[in-house]
Amino acid sequence: MKTAHTNKHTGEIDDGVPYVDPEVLMDQLKDKDDRIAALEQKMTDQEAGCEATRKQNEQMMEMMKR
């Protein structure tokens, strides 16, 4: 069972949950989504670069075997 406390000065019930402005929260979520998207794109670019390097290394190894 949850306990609620009354503010003695205002008489309002304080449920202990802080108020968060919905606009601020949505802005923070959008910023977070933008950062995640940027990191995903960076990872994709790095993977493509690694794949190109791997192919180049394989070609060099083939040339050295000949």
PDB file of N, CA, C and O in Angstrom:
ATOM      1  N   MET A   1       0.840  -1.174   0.000  1.00  0.00           N
ATOM      2  CA  MET A   1       0.000   0.000   0.000  1.00  0.00           C
ATOM      3  C   MET A   1       0.890   1.245   0.000  1.00  0.00           C
ATOM      4  O   MET A   1       1.863   1.327   0.750  1.00  0.00           O
ATOM      5  N   LYS A   2       0.541   2.206  -0.851  1.00  0.00           N
ATOM      6  CA  LYS A   2       1.329   3.420  -0.989  1.00  0.00           C
ATOM      7  C   LYS A   2       0.872   4.455   0.037  1.00  0.00           C
ATOM      8  O   LYS A   2      -0.325   4.618   0.276  1.00  0.00           O
ATOM      9  N   THR A   3       1.817   5.140   0.629  1.00  0.00           N
ATOM     10  CA  THR A   3       1.508   6.169   1.617  1.00  0.00           C
ATOM     11  C   THR A   3       1.570   7.535   0.952  1.00  0.00           C
ATOM     12  O   THR A   3       2.532   7.849   0.252  1.00  0.00           O
ATOM     13  N   ALA A   4       0.536   8.348   1.174  1.00  0.00           N
ATOM     14  CA  ALA A   4       0.521   9.709   0.648  1.00  0.00           C
ATOM     15  C   ALA A   4       0.683  10.670   1.811  1.00  0.00           C
ATOM     16  O   ALA A   4       0.170  10.424   2.903  1.00  0.00           O
ATOM     17  N   HIS A   5       1.393  11.759   1.581  1.00  0.00           N
ATOM     18  CA  HIS A   5       1.637  12.755   2.619  1.00  0.00           C
ATOM     19  C   HIS A   5       0.987  14.069   2.207  1.00  0.00           C
ATOM     20  O   HIS A   5       0.925  14.400   1.023  1.00  0.00           O
ATOM     21  N   THR A   6       0.513  14.799   3.177  1.00  0.00           N
ATOM     22  CA  THR A   6      -0.114  16.090   2.919  1.00  0.00           C
ATOM     23  C   THR A   6       0.876  17.206   3.237  1.00  0.00           C
ATOM     24  O   THR A   6       1.534  17.197   4.278  1.00  0.00           O
ATOM     25  N   ASN A   7       0.967  18.164   2.321  1.00  0.00           N
ATOM     26  CA  ASN A   7       1.780  19.347   2.551  1.00  0.00           C
ATOM     27  C   ASN A   7       1.040  20.221   3.559  1.00  0.00           C
ATOM     28  O   ASN A   7      -0.075  20.668   3.291  1.00  0.00           O
ATOM     29  N   LYS A   8       1.644  20.463   4.697  1.00  0.00           N
ATOM     30  CA  LYS A   8       0.964  21.198   5.772  1.00  0.00           C
ATOM     31  C   LYS A   8       0.718  22.665   5.415  1.00  0.00           C
ATOM     32  O   LYS A   8      -0.202  23.280   5.953  1.00  0.00           O
ATOM     33  N   HIS A   9       1.521  23.232   4.520  1.00  0.00           N
ATOM     34  CA  HIS A   9       1.363  24.642   4.167  1.00  0.00           C
ATOM     35  C   HIS A   9       0.243  24.840   3.150  1.00  0.00           C
ATOM     36  O   HIS A   9      -0.517  25.803   3.251  1.00  0.00           O
ATOM     37  N   THR A  10       0.133  23.946   2.177  1.00  0.00           N
ATOM     38  CA  THR A  10      -0.867  24.117   1.122  1.00  0.00           C
ATOM     39  C   THR A  10      -2.062  23.199   1.290  1.00  0.00           C
ATOM     40  O   THR A  10      -3.121  23.461   0.719  1.00  0.00           O
ATOM     41  N   GLY A  11      -1.920  22.132   2.058  1.00  0.00           N
ATOM     42  CA  GLY A  11      -3.003  21.172   2.228  1.00  0.00           C
ATOM     43  C   GLY A  11      -3.115  20.201   1.069  1.00  0.00           C
ATOM     44  O   GLY A  11      -4.016  19.362   1.050  1.00  0.00           O
ATOM     45  N   GLU A  12      -2.204  20.301   0.092  1.00  0.00           N
ATOM     46  CA  GLU A  12      -2.244  19.410  -1.069  1.00  0.00           C
ATOM     47  C   GLU A  12      -1.563  18.093  -0.743  1.00  0.00           C
ATOM     48  O   GLU A  12      -0.628  18.029   0.055  1.00  0.00           O
ATOM     49  N   ILE A  13      -2.058  17.049  -1.384  1.00  0.00           N
ATOM     50  CA  ILE A  13      -1.455  15.734  -1.202  1.00  0.00           C
ATOM     51  C   ILE A  13      -0.221  15.648  -2.088  1.00  0.00           C
ATOM     52  O   ILE A  13      -0.277  15.937  -3.284  1.00  0.00           O
ATOM     53  N   ASP A  14       0.881  15.249  -1.492  1.00  0.00           N
ATOM     54  CA  ASP A  14       2.142  15.081  -2.214  1.00  0.00           C
ATOM     55  C   ASP A  14       2.359  13.592  -2.419  1.00  0.00           C
ATOM     56  O   ASP A  14       2.623  12.856  -1.468  1.00  0.00           O
ATOM     57  N   ASP A  15       2.247  13.153  -3.670  1.00  0.00           N
ATOM     58  CA  ASP A  15       2.424  11.719  -3.943  1.00  0.00           C
ATOM     59  C   ASP A  15       3.884  11.354  -4.178  1.00  0.00           C
ATOM     60  O   ASP A  15       4.199  10.191  -4.430  1.00  0.00           O
ATOM     61  N   GLY A  16       4.769  12.329  -4.098  1.00  0.00           N
ATOM     62  CA  GLY A  16       6.192  12.048  -4.227  1.00  0.00           C
ATOM     63  C   GLY A  16       6.700  11.941  -5.650  1.00  0.00           C
ATOM     64  O   GLY A  16       7.892  11.715  -5.861  1.00  0.00           O
ATOM     65  N   VAL A  17       5.820  12.101  -6.635  1.00  0.00           N
ATOM     66  CA  VAL A  17       6.234  12.008  -8.034  1.00  0.00           C
ATOM     67  C   VAL A  17       6.517  13.418  -8.539  1.00  0.00           C
ATOM     68  O   VAL A  17       5.628  14.269  -8.509  1.00  0.00           O
ATOM     69  N   PRO A  18       7.737  13.682  -9.003  1.00  0.00           N
ATOM     70  CA  PRO A  18       8.056  15.025  -9.493  1.00  0.00           C
ATOM     71  C   PRO A  18       7.344  15.305 -10.818  1.00  0.00           C
ATOM     72  O   PRO A  18       7.129  14.397 -11.621  1.00  0.00           O
ATOM     73  N   TYR A  19       6.988  16.553 -11.033  1.00  0.00           N
ATOM     74  CA  TYR A  19       6.336  16.953 -12.280  1.00  0.00           C
ATOM     75  C   TYR A  19       7.390  17.118 -13.367  1.00  0.00           C
ATOM     76  O   TYR A  19       8.438  17.728 -13.153  1.00  0.00           O
ATOM     77  N   VAL A  20       7.095  16.569 -14.522  1.00  0.00           N
ATOM     78  CA  VAL A  20       7.981  16.712 -15.672  1.00  0.00           C
ATOM     79  C   VAL A  20       7.159  17.322 -16.797  1.00  0.00           C
ATOM     80  O   VAL A  20       6.104  16.805 -17.165  1.00  0.00           O
ATOM     81  N   ASP A  21       7.654  18.424 -17.336  1.00  0.00           N
ATOM     82  CA  ASP A  21       6.966  19.082 -18.443  1.00  0.00           C
ATOM     83  C   ASP A  21       6.977  18.143 -19.647  1.00  0.00           C
ATOM     84  O   ASP A  21       8.048  17.714 -20.076  1.00  0.00           O
ATOM     85  N   PRO A  22       5.806  17.814 -20.203  1.00  0.00           N
ATOM     86  CA  PRO A  22       5.757  16.876 -21.337  1.00  0.00           C
ATOM     87  C   PRO A  22       6.574  17.339 -22.544  1.00  0.00           C
ATOM     88  O   PRO A  22       7.172  16.516 -23.237  1.00  0.00           O
ATOM     89  N   GLU A  23       6.606  18.653 -22.801  1.00  0.00           N
ATOM     90  CA  GLU A  23       7.379  19.152 -23.944  1.00  0.00           C
ATOM     91  C   GLU A  23       8.870  18.905 -23.739  1.00  0.00           C
ATOM     92  O   GLU A  23       9.575  18.509 -24.667  1.00  0.00           O
ATOM     93  N   VAL A  24       9.341  19.140 -22.528  1.00  0.00           N
ATOM     94  CA  VAL A  24      10.758  18.906 -22.223  1.00  0.00           C
ATOM     95  C   VAL A  24      11.071  17.422 -22.375  1.00  0.00           C
ATOM     96  O   VAL A  24      12.097  17.051 -22.945  1.00  0.00           O
ATOM     97  N   LEU A  25      10.186  16.585 -21.866  1.00  0.00           N
ATOM     98  CA  LEU A  25      10.387  15.139 -21.968  1.00  0.00           C
ATOM     99  C   LEU A  25      10.424  14.692 -23.426  1.00  0.00           C
ATOM    100  O   LEU A  25      11.275  13.886 -23.803  1.00  0.00           O
ATOM    101  N   MET A  26       9.516  15.202 -24.245  1.00  0.00           N
ATOM    102  CA  MET A  26       9.488  14.827 -25.661  1.00  0.00           C
ATOM    103  C   MET A  26      10.747  15.315 -26.380  1.00  0.00           C
ATOM    104  O   MET A  26      11.284  14.613 -27.237  1.00  0.00           O
ATOM    105  N   ASP A  27      11.220  16.519 -26.034  1.00  0.00           N
ATOM    106  CA  ASP A  27      12.461  17.028 -26.629  1.00  0.00           C
ATOM    107  C   ASP A  27      13.642  16.132 -26.266  1.00  0.00           C
ATOM    108  O   ASP A  27      14.496  15.844 -27.104  1.00  0.00           O
ATOM    109  N   GLN A  28      13.681  15.693 -25.001  1.00  0.00           N
ATOM    110  CA  GLN A  28      14.768  14.816 -24.572  1.00  0.00           C
ATOM    111  C   GLN A  28      14.707  13.475 -25.302  1.00  0.00           C
ATOM    112  O   GLN A  28      15.739  12.933 -25.698  1.00  0.00           O
ATOM    113  N   LEU A  29      13.503  12.945 -25.476  1.00  0.00           N
ATOM    114  CA  LEU A  29      13.359  11.675 -26.193  1.00  0.00           C
ATOM    115  C   LEU A  29      13.762  11.826 -27.654  1.00  0.00           C
ATOM    116  O   LEU A  29      14.395  10.934 -28.220  1.00  0.00           O
ATOM    117  N   LYS A  30      13.394  12.964 -28.274  1.00  0.00           N
ATOM    118  CA  LYS A  30      13.773  13.197 -29.671  1.00  0.00           C
ATOM    119  C   LYS A  30      15.293  13.299 -29.792  1.00  0.00           C
ATOM    120  O   LYS A  30      15.888  12.726 -30.705  1.00  0.00           O
ATOM    121  N   ASP A  31      15.921  14.037 -28.862  1.00  0.00           N
ATOM    122  CA  ASP A  31      17.380  14.151 -28.871  1.00  0.00           C
ATOM    123  C   ASP A  31      18.026  12.775 -28.723  1.00  0.00           C
ATOM    124  O   ASP A  31      19.006  12.464 -29.399  1.00  0.00           O
ATOM    125  N   LYS A  32      17.472  11.965 -27.841  1.00  0.00           N
ATOM    126  CA  LYS A  32      18.004  10.615 -27.629  1.00  0.00           C
ATOM    127  C   LYS A  32      17.859   9.790 -28.903  1.00  0.00           C
ATOM    128  O   LYS A  32      18.789   9.088 -29.300  1.00  0.00           O
ATOM    129  N   ASP A  33      16.684   9.875 -29.548  1.00  0.00           N
ATOM    130  CA  ASP A  33      16.470   9.135 -30.789  1.00  0.00           C
ATOM    131  C   ASP A  33      17.429   9.603 -31.881  1.00  0.00           C
ATOM    132  O   ASP A  33      17.947   8.790 -32.647  1.00  0.00           O
ATOM    133  N   ASP A  34      17.665  10.913 -31.951  1.00  0.00           N
ATOM    134  CA  ASP A  34      18.599  11.455 -32.945  1.00  0.00           C
ATOM    135  C   ASP A  34      20.018  10.943 -32.691  1.00  0.00           C
ATOM    136  O   ASP A  34      20.730  10.595 -33.633  1.00  0.00           O
ATOM    137  N   ARG A  35      20.430  10.897 -31.424  1.00  0.00           N
ATOM    138  CA  ARG A  35      21.775  10.397 -31.094  1.00  0.00           C
ATOM    139  C   ARG A  35      21.895   8.915 -31.435  1.00  0.00           C
ATOM    140  O   ARG A  35      22.928   8.475 -31.941  1.00  0.00           O
ATOM    141  N   ILE A  36      20.851   8.151 -31.163  1.00  0.00           N
ATOM    142  CA  ILE A  36      20.874   6.721 -31.481  1.00  0.00           C
ATOM    143  C   ILE A  36      20.977   6.527 -32.987  1.00  0.00           C
ATOM    144  O   ILE A  36      21.753   5.691 -33.451  1.00  0.00           O
ATOM    145  N   ALA A  37      20.202   7.290 -33.756  1.00  0.00           N
ATOM    146  CA  ALA A  37      20.246   7.180 -35.214  1.00  0.00           C
ATOM    147  C   ALA A  37      21.637   7.536 -35.740  1.00  0.00           C
ATOM    148  O   ALA A  37      22.139   6.880 -36.653  1.00  0.00           O
ATOM    149  N   ALA A  38      22.259   8.565 -35.174  1.00  0.00           N
ATOM    150  CA  ALA A  38      23.601   8.958 -35.608  1.00  0.00           C
ATOM    151  C   ALA A  38      24.616   7.862 -35.296  1.00  0.00           C
ATOM    152  O   ALA A  38      25.494   7.579 -36.112  1.00  0.00           O
ATOM    153  N   LEU A  39      24.503   7.245 -34.123  1.00  0.00           N
ATOM    154  CA  LEU A  39      25.424   6.157 -33.764  1.00  0.00           C
ATOM    155  C   LEU A  39      25.218   4.937 -34.661  1.00  0.00           C
ATOM    156  O   LEU A  39      26.182   4.279 -35.051  1.00  0.00           O
ATOM    157  N   GLU A  40      23.961   4.638 -34.985  1.00  0.00           N
ATOM    158  CA  GLU A  40      23.694   3.508 -35.877  1.00  0.00           C
ATOM    159  C   GLU A  40      24.300   3.757 -37.255  1.00  0.00           C
ATOM    160  O   GLU A  40      24.868   2.848 -37.860  1.00  0.00           O
ATOM    161  N   GLN A  41      24.180   4.993 -37.753  1.00  0.00           N
ATOM    162  CA  GLN A  41      24.759   5.327 -39.053  1.00  0.00           C
ATOM    163  C   GLN A  41      26.281   5.227 -39.000  1.00  0.00           C
ATOM    164  O   GLN A  41      26.907   4.733 -39.939  1.00  0.00           O
ATOM    165  N   LYS A  42      26.871   5.692 -37.911  1.00  0.00           N
ATOM    166  CA  LYS A  42      28.328   5.621 -37.756  1.00  0.00           C
ATOM    167  C   LYS A  42      28.791   4.166 -37.748  1.00  0.00           C
ATOM    168  O   LYS A  42      29.801   3.828 -38.364  1.00  0.00           O
ATOM    169  N   MET A  43      28.045   3.305 -37.045  1.00  0.00           N
ATOM    170  CA  MET A  43      28.399   1.882 -37.000  1.00  0.00           C
ATOM    171  C   MET A  43      28.298   1.253 -38.388  1.00  0.00           C
ATOM    172  O   MET A  43      29.149   0.451 -38.771  1.00  0.00           O
ATOM    173  N   THR A  44      27.261   1.615 -39.138  1.00  0.00           N
ATOM    174  CA  THR A  44      27.094   1.091 -40.491  1.00  0.00           C
ATOM    175  C   THR A  44      28.264   1.513 -41.371  1.00  0.00           C
ATOM    176  O   THR A  44      28.795   0.706 -42.135  1.00  0.00           O
ATOM    177  N   ASP A  45      28.664   2.774 -41.263  1.00  0.00           N
ATOM    178  CA  ASP A  45      29.801   3.273 -42.039  1.00  0.00           C
ATOM    179  C   ASP A  45      31.091   2.543 -41.660  1.00  0.00           C
ATOM    180  O   ASP A  45      31.890   2.196 -42.530  1.00  0.00           O
ATOM    181  N   GLN A  46      31.291   2.313 -40.364  1.00  0.00           N
ATOM    182  CA  GLN A  46      32.493   1.612 -39.911  1.00  0.00           C
ATOM    183  C   GLN A  46      32.503   0.170 -40.412  1.00  0.00           C
ATOM    184  O   GLN A  46      33.544  -0.341 -40.823  1.00  0.00           O
ATOM    185  N   GLU A  47      31.337  -0.486 -40.376  1.00  0.00           N
ATOM    186  CA  GLU A  47      31.257  -1.865 -40.859  1.00  0.00           C
ATOM    187  C   GLU A  47      31.577  -1.935 -42.345  1.00  0.00           C
ATOM    188  O   GLU A  47      32.254  -2.859 -42.795  1.00  0.00           O
ATOM    189  N   ALA A  48      31.088  -0.957 -43.110  1.00  0.00           N
ATOM    190  CA  ALA A  48      31.378  -0.921 -44.543  1.00  0.00           C
ATOM    191  C   ALA A  48      32.875  -0.718 -44.772  1.00  0.00           C
ATOM    192  O   ALA A  48      33.458  -1.345 -45.657  1.00  0.00           O
ATOM    193  N   GLY A  49      33.493   0.146 -43.985  1.00  0.00           N
ATOM    194  CA  GLY A  49      34.931   0.375 -44.103  1.00  0.00           C
ATOM    195  C   GLY A  49      35.724  -0.869 -43.753  1.00  0.00           C
ATOM    196  O   GLY A  49      36.713  -1.180 -44.416  1.00  0.00           O
ATOM    197  N   CYS A  50      35.302  -1.584 -42.718  1.00  0.00           N
ATOM    198  CA  CYS A  50      35.986  -2.821 -42.324  1.00  0.00           C
ATOM    199  C   CYS A  50      35.855  -3.882 -43.410  1.00  0.00           C
ATOM    200  O   CYS A  50      36.800  -4.619 -43.689  1.00  0.00           O
ATOM    201  N   GLU A  51      34.686  -3.950 -44.011  1.00  0.00           N
ATOM    202  CA  GLU A  51      34.465  -4.932 -45.081  1.00  0.00           C
ATOM    203  C   GLU A  51      35.366  -4.624 -46.283  1.00  0.00           C
ATOM    204  O   GLU A  51      35.941  -5.535 -46.879  1.00  0.00           O
ATOM    205  N   ALA A  52      35.485  -3.350 -46.633  1.00  0.00           N
ATOM    206  CA  ALA A  52      36.346  -2.962 -47.749  1.00  0.00           C
ATOM    207  C   ALA A  52      37.804  -3.297 -47.437  1.00  0.00           C
ATOM    208  O   ALA A  52      38.525  -3.784 -48.308  1.00  0.00           O
ATOM    209  N   THR A  53      38.238  -3.044 -46.216  1.00  0.00           N
ATOM    210  CA  THR A  53      39.610  -3.356 -45.812  1.00  0.00           C
ATOM    211  C   THR A  53      39.849  -4.860 -45.845  1.00  0.00           C
ATOM    212  O   THR A  53      40.909  -5.314 -46.275  1.00  0.00           O
ATOM    213  N   ARG A  54      38.864  -5.634 -45.391  1.00  0.00           N
ATOM    214  CA  ARG A  54      38.997  -7.090 -45.393  1.00  0.00           C
ATOM    215  C   ARG A  54      39.152  -7.615 -46.822  1.00  0.00           C
ATOM    216  O   ARG A  54      39.987  -8.482 -47.081  1.00  0.00           O
ATOM    217  N   LYS A  55      38.348  -7.089 -47.743  1.00  0.00           N
ATOM    218  CA  LYS A  55      38.443  -7.525 -49.143  1.00  0.00           C
ATOM    219  C   LYS A  55      39.809  -7.158 -49.729  1.00  0.00           C
ATOM    220  O   LYS A  55      40.412  -7.947 -50.456  1.00  0.00           O
ATOM    221  N   GLN A  56      40.287  -5.961 -49.407  1.00  0.00           N
ATOM    222  CA  GLN A  56      41.586  -5.530 -49.904  1.00  0.00           C
ATOM    223  C   GLN A  56      42.689  -6.432 -49.347  1.00  0.00           C
ATOM    224  O   GLN A  56      43.614  -6.802 -50.070  1.00  0.00           O
ATOM    225  N   ASN A  57      42.593  -6.782 -48.070  1.00  0.00           N
ATOM    226  CA  ASN A  57      43.586  -7.668 -47.462  1.00  0.00           C
ATOM    227  C   ASN A  57      43.560  -9.047 -48.109  1.00  0.00           C
ATOM    228  O   ASN A  57      44.610  -9.649 -48.334  1.00  0.00           O
ATOM    229  N   GLU A  58      42.371  -9.546 -48.408  1.00  0.00           N
ATOM    230  CA  GLU A  58      42.259 -10.850 -49.070  1.00  0.00           C
ATOM    231  C   GLU A  58      42.908 -10.811 -50.450  1.00  0.00           C
ATOM    232  O   GLU A  58      43.599 -11.750 -50.844  1.00  0.00           O
ATOM    233  N   GLN A  59      42.682  -9.720 -51.183  1.00  0.00           N
ATOM    234  CA  GLN A  59      43.283  -9.588 -52.510  1.00  0.00           C
ATOM    235  C   GLN A  59      44.807  -9.545 -52.407  1.00  0.00           C
ATOM    236  O   GLN A  59      45.502 -10.150 -53.223  1.00  0.00           O
ATOM    237  N   MET A  60      45.318  -8.842 -51.422  1.00  0.00           N
ATOM    238  CA  MET A  60      46.768  -8.761 -51.244  1.00  0.00           C
ATOM    239  C   MET A  60      47.345 -10.131 -50.893  1.00  0.00           C
ATOM    240  O   MET A  60      48.416 -10.497 -51.376  1.00  0.00           O
ATOM    241  N   MET A  61      46.641 -10.882 -50.059  1.00  0.00           N
ATOM    242  CA  MET A  61      47.108 -12.221 -49.692  1.00  0.00           C
ATOM    243  C   MET A  61      47.122 -13.143 -50.912  1.00  0.00           C
ATOM    244  O   MET A  61      48.041 -13.946 -51.075  1.00  0.00           O
ATOM    245  N   GLU A  62      46.115 -13.029 -51.758  1.00  0.00           N
ATOM    246  CA  GLU A  62      46.072 -13.833 -52.984  1.00  0.00           C
ATOM    247  C   GLU A  62      47.248 -13.485 -53.894  1.00  0.00           C
ATOM    248  O   GLU A  62      47.866 -14.370 -54.486  1.00  0.00           O
ATOM    249  N   MET A  63      47.552 -12.193 -54.003  1.00  0.00           N
ATOM    250  CA  MET A  63      48.661 -11.768 -54.859  1.00  0.00           C
ATOM    251  C   MET A  63      49.993 -12.260 -54.298  1.00  0.00           C
ATOM    252  O   MET A  63      50.896 -12.600 -55.062  1.00  0.00           O
ATOM    253  N   MET A  64      50.124 -12.300 -52.980  1.00  0.00           N
ATOM    254  CA  MET A  64      51.371 -12.753 -52.368  1.00  0.00           C
ATOM    255  C   MET A  64      51.557 -14.258 -52.538  1.00  0.00           C
ATOM    256  O   MET A  64      52.692 -14.734 -52.579  1.00  0.00           O
ATOM    257  N   LYS A  65      50.472 -15.009 -52.638  1.00  0.00           N
ATOM    258  CA  LYS A  65      50.561 -16.461 -52.798  1.00  0.00           C
ATOM    259  C   LYS A  65      51.031 -16.843 -54.196  1.00  0.00           C
ATOM    260  O   LYS A  65      51.591 -17.924 -54.376  1.00  0.00           O
ATOM    261  N   ARG A  66      50.822 -15.997 -55.173  1.00  0.00           N
ATOM    262  CA  ARG A  66      51.186 -16.308 -56.563  1.00  0.00           C
ATOM    263  C   ARG A  66      52.656 -16.225 -56.809  1.00  0.00           C
ATOM    264  O   ARG A  66      53.109 -16.459 -57.929  1.00  0.00           O
TER     265      ARG A  66
END
